[in-house]
Amino acid sequence: MSSSARLSWVFDADYLQACNCDYGCPCEFAAPPTPGFCESTGAWLIKTGHCGNVSLDGLGLGFAAHWPKAIHLGGGTVTLFVDERANQEQRDALQNIGFGKHGGLPFETLATTFATVQPTCFVPFEVHLDGRNSTARVGNQILIGLEPVKNPVTGDPEFVRIEHATGFIFKGAEVVSARDVRVSSGNINFQYSNTAGFVTEVHYHN
């Protein structure tokens, strides 16, 4: 990975996230994760963006992570996933962004919470955007399947949205159910169903 000086970067992306918490994720409310630890994954499909003079349009970026306690307490393990279609300059740019080396939220903050960084994976991204029913497959290592949260009595879909003005990963998102989330990446391995999920659009920059 390049260790070049900081460059200006920006991107707009669709974003899918899933974790092991109950619906809505207490972390969004400054509370501890539901089981006391956090296992999370997410994928960004960049619509438009650049890092310096390197275009990031149309590329995927993802992560899988485990934190032994709440995220802010650190000690986490992470794998970064970069779209295999990226050329070397784009791969360097996305890694430098993803590991917080160029600054900017959310990556600069998240980078401080990891004690172990596993090798970056360059894999195909298959993202199907369909609102609350969006899905993502990142190589053979990540599967995210989302659907609306279901009313426990009627089974009807619930339509819930969170607005988080001080959030650093997103400011607002549709709250969904991660009906199926699976991760297998080195020391990060988990599988959950009907846990917290979000789908949204983000604008990031340094």
C-alpha positions as CSV (number, residue, x, y, z in Angstrom):
1,M,0.0,0.0,0.0
2,S,1.2,3.4,-0.9
3,S,2.3,5.7,1.9
4,S,2.1,8.9,-0.1
5,A,1.4,12.3,1.4
6,R,-2.2,13.2,2.1
7,L,-4.3,14.0,-0.9
8,S,-7.7,15.7,-1.2
9,W,-10.5,13.1,-1.7
10,V,-14.2,13.0,-1.9
11,F,-16.9,10.5,-2.8
12,D,-20.6,10.0,-3.0
13,A,-21.8,6.4,-2.5
14,D,-24.6,4.1,-1.7
15,Y,-23.9,2.3,1.6
16,L,-25.1,-0.9,3.1
17,Q,-24.3,-1.9,6.7
18,A,-25.1,-4.9,8.9
19,C,-24.0,-5.9,12.4
20,N,-24.7,-8.2,15.3
21,C,-26.8,-5.7,17.3
22,D,-30.6,-5.6,17.7
23,Y,-32.5,-3.5,15.2
24,G,-31.5,0.1,15.2
25,C,-28.1,-0.6,16.8
26,P,-27.6,0.9,20.2
27,C,-24.2,2.2,19.1
28,E,-26.2,4.8,17.1
29,F,-27.5,6.0,20.5
30,A,-24.1,6.1,22.3
31,A,-25.0,2.8,24.1
32,P,-23.0,-0.4,24.3
33,P,-23.5,-3.0,21.5
34,T,-26.3,-5.5,22.2
35,P,-24.0,-8.5,23.1
36,G,-21.2,-6.4,24.5
37,F,-19.0,-6.7,21.5
38,C,-19.3,-5.6,17.9
39,E,-19.1,-7.6,14.6
40,S,-19.9,-5.5,11.6
41,T,-19.6,-5.3,7.9
42,G,-20.5,-2.8,5.2
43,A,-20.1,-1.9,1.5
44,W,-19.9,1.4,-0.3
45,L,-20.7,1.5,-4.0
46,I,-19.1,4.8,-5.1
47,K,-21.1,6.8,-7.6
48,T,-18.7,9.6,-8.2
49,G,-15.4,10.4,-6.5
50,H,-11.7,11.1,-6.7
51,C,-8.5,11.1,-4.7
52,G,-6.2,13.7,-6.0
53,N,-6.5,13.2,-9.8
54,V,-7.4,9.5,-9.5
55,S,-11.1,8.8,-10.4
56,L,-13.0,6.4,-8.0
57,D,-16.2,6.4,-10.0
58,G,-18.1,3.1,-10.0
59,L,-15.8,1.3,-7.6
60,G,-16.6,-0.7,-4.5
61,L,-15.1,-0.4,-1.0
62,G,-16.0,-2.6,1.9
63,F,-14.9,-3.8,5.4
64,A,-15.4,-6.5,7.9
65,A,-14.6,-5.9,11.5
66,H,-14.7,-7.3,15.1
67,W,-14.3,-5.2,18.2
68,P,-14.1,-7.1,21.6
69,K,-16.1,-4.3,23.3
70,A,-17.8,-1.1,22.2
71,I,-16.1,0.4,19.1
72,H,-14.7,3.4,20.8
73,L,-12.9,1.2,23.3
74,G,-10.7,-0.1,20.5
75,G,-8.8,-3.3,20.1
76,G,-10.5,-4.1,16.9
77,T,-9.6,-6.3,13.9
78,V,-10.4,-5.2,10.4
79,T,-10.2,-6.4,6.8
80,L,-10.5,-3.8,4.0
81,F,-12.0,-4.9,0.7
82,V,-11.3,-3.1,-2.6
83,D,-12.9,-3.6,-5.9
84,E,-10.8,-5.9,-8.1
85,R,-11.5,-3.7,-11.1
86,A,-9.5,-0.9,-9.6
87,N,-6.1,-0.2,-11.2
88,Q,-3.0,0.2,-9.0
89,E,-3.5,3.9,-8.5
90,Q,-7.1,3.4,-7.5
91,R,-6.2,0.5,-5.2
92,D,-3.7,2.7,-3.4
93,A,-6.1,5.6,-3.2
94,L,-8.9,3.4,-1.7
95,Q,-6.6,1.8,0.8
96,N,-5.2,5.1,1.9
97,I,-8.7,6.5,2.3
98,G,-10.0,3.3,4.0
99,F,-7.2,3.2,6.5
100,G,-7.6,6.9,7.3
101,K,-4.2,7.9,5.9
102,H,-5.7,10.9,4.0
103,G,-7.9,12.0,6.9
104,G,-11.6,12.6,6.7
105,L,-14.6,10.9,8.3
106,P,-15.5,8.2,9.0
107,F,-12.2,6.5,8.1
108,E,-9.8,8.6,10.1
109,T,-11.8,8.0,13.3
110,L,-12.4,4.3,12.7
111,A,-8.7,3.7,12.0
112,T,-7.9,4.6,15.6
113,T,-10.0,1.7,16.9
114,F,-8.1,-1.1,15.2
115,A,-5.3,-3.0,16.8
116,T,-5.0,-5.6,14.0
117,V,-5.3,-5.0,10.3
118,Q,-5.6,-8.0,8.1
119,P,-4.3,-8.1,4.5
120,T,-6.5,-6.1,2.0
121,C,-8.7,-8.3,-0.2
122,F,-9.1,-7.3,-3.9
123,V,-12.4,-9.0,-4.9
124,P,-15.5,-8.5,-7.1
125,F,-18.4,-6.4,-5.7
126,E,-21.9,-7.4,-6.6
127,V,-24.3,-4.8,-5.1
128,H,-28.0,-4.8,-5.9
129,L,-29.7,-1.6,-4.8
130,D,-33.3,-2.0,-4.1
131,G,-34.0,0.3,-1.1
132,R,-34.8,-1.7,2.0
133,N,-34.3,-5.0,0.1
134,S,-30.7,-4.2,-1.1
135,T,-28.1,-6.9,-1.2
136,A,-24.3,-7.1,-1.5
137,R,-21.8,-9.8,-2.1
138,V,-18.1,-8.9,-1.7
139,G,-15.9,-11.7,-3.0
140,N,-16.6,-14.9,-1.2
141,Q,-16.0,-13.3,2.1
142,I,-19.1,-11.0,2.7
143,L,-22.8,-11.5,2.1
144,I,-25.3,-8.8,3.2
145,G,-29.0,-9.4,2.6
146,L,-31.4,-6.7,3.8
147,E,-35.2,-6.5,4.1
148,P,-37.6,-4.3,6.0
149,V,-38.1,-4.9,9.8
150,K,-41.2,-6.9,10.2
151,N,-44.0,-6.2,12.6
152,P,-43.9,-9.0,15.2
153,V,-47.7,-9.4,15.3
154,T,-48.8,-8.9,11.7
155,G,-45.6,-9.6,9.8
156,D,-46.1,-6.5,7.8
157,P,-43.1,-4.4,6.9
158,E,-42.1,-1.5,9.1
159,F,-40.8,1.7,7.7
160,V,-38.3,3.2,10.1
161,R,-35.7,5.9,9.5
162,I,-32.9,7.2,11.8
163,E,-31.6,10.8,11.6
164,H,-28.3,11.1,13.4
165,A,-27.0,14.6,13.0
166,T,-23.8,13.9,14.9
167,G,-23.2,10.5,13.2
168,F,-19.9,10.1,11.5
169,I,-20.7,7.1,9.3
170,F,-24.0,8.4,8.1
171,K,-26.3,11.3,9.0
172,G,-29.5,9.5,8.1
173,A,-30.4,6.0,7.0
174,E,-33.3,3.5,6.5
175,V,-33.4,1.1,9.5
176,V,-33.7,-2.4,8.1
177,S,-33.2,-6.0,9.1
178,A,-30.1,-7.8,8.1
179,R,-32.0,-11.0,7.3
180,D,-28.7,-12.7,6.3
181,V,-25.2,-11.4,7.0
182,R,-22.1,-13.7,6.7
183,V,-18.4,-12.9,6.9
184,S,-15.4,-15.1,6.6
185,S,-12.1,-13.3,6.5
186,G,-9.1,-14.5,8.3
187,N,-9.8,-14.1,12.0
188,I,-13.1,-12.4,11.4
189,N,-15.9,-15.0,11.0
190,F,-19.5,-14.5,11.9
191,Q,-23.1,-15.2,10.7
192,Y,-26.3,-13.5,11.9
193,S,-29.9,-13.2,10.8
194,N,-32.5,-10.6,11.7
195,T,-30.1,-8.2,13.2
196,A,-29.4,-4.5,12.7
197,G,-29.0,-3.1,9.2
198,F,-28.9,0.2,7.4
199,V,-29.1,1.4,3.9
200,T,-28.4,5.0,2.9
201,E,-26.4,7.4,0.7
202,V,-23.3,9.1,2.0
203,H,-21.1,12.0,1.1
204,Y,-17.5,11.8,2.4
205,H,-14.5,14.0,2.1
206,N,-11.4,15.2,3.9
